Amino acid sequence: MRDDAALVLFSGGQDSATCLAWALDRFAHVETLGFDYGQRHRVELDVRDAFRAAIPSPRLGPDHMLRLDALGAISDTALTREAEIAMGADGLPTTFVPGRNIVFLTFAAALAYRRGLKHIVAGMCETDYSGYPDCRDDTIKALQVALNLGMERRFVLHTPLMWLTKGDTWRMAERLGGSALVQAVVEHTHTCYLGDRSHRHAWGYGCGTCPACELRAKGWQDYVSEKL
């Protein structure tokens, strides 16, 4: 396996885009992986190419896309059905897709195995987040152990945003690529759960009212208020 190469789980959202920039700053070769699982906000997949084009780098390698229709078929959530975005009776938001990140990282490791890539980078965070249990640091650490045991490899799972607020994520983008990278994130990433690209805000596109938009807007306000 190449110790200087990484695979980034790149959904097309703000967090994964920032993680892609982070990986390009650290590794000699970086590939990207997206998943089409029948998500309502599938438009996030449509903006991936534009973001990759906006950050040209000789280190940026191939992009991969995997269809995971089965995940969408077995999920009864507000991200895979026309259902209300709300807090569920179990204390988890209805946007939680059970097993999603576990499945994503398992497929990512299988691809990294074939491609000979040691490092896997993902945008999970348990600071400013929606409360998903598969975004927690303990979950990722447990998965790293399981994947390495099950595949007889020494993958390293990186979650550079794990302990950052959304404002910190915007600041990280600026540190990595200046205002050009910040603007690329604004223009060429998508976070809105409803897939709304018709409304343009200072922080990017979205409905402005779903939990994902509210988190992104709150982080942007934290980021820009520091500059005033």
ABEGO torsion letter per residue (X at the ends): XBAABBBBBBAGBAAAAAAAAAAAAABABBBBBBBBAGBAAAAAAAAAAAAAAABBBAABBBBBBBBBAAAAAABBBAAABBBBBBBBAAGBBAABBBGAAAAAAAAAAAAAAAAGBABBBBABBABBBAGBAAABAAAAAAAAAAAAAAAGBBBBBBBAAAABBAAAAAAAAAAAAEAAAAAAAAAABBABAAGBAABBBAAEBEAGABAAAAAAAAAAAAAAAAAX
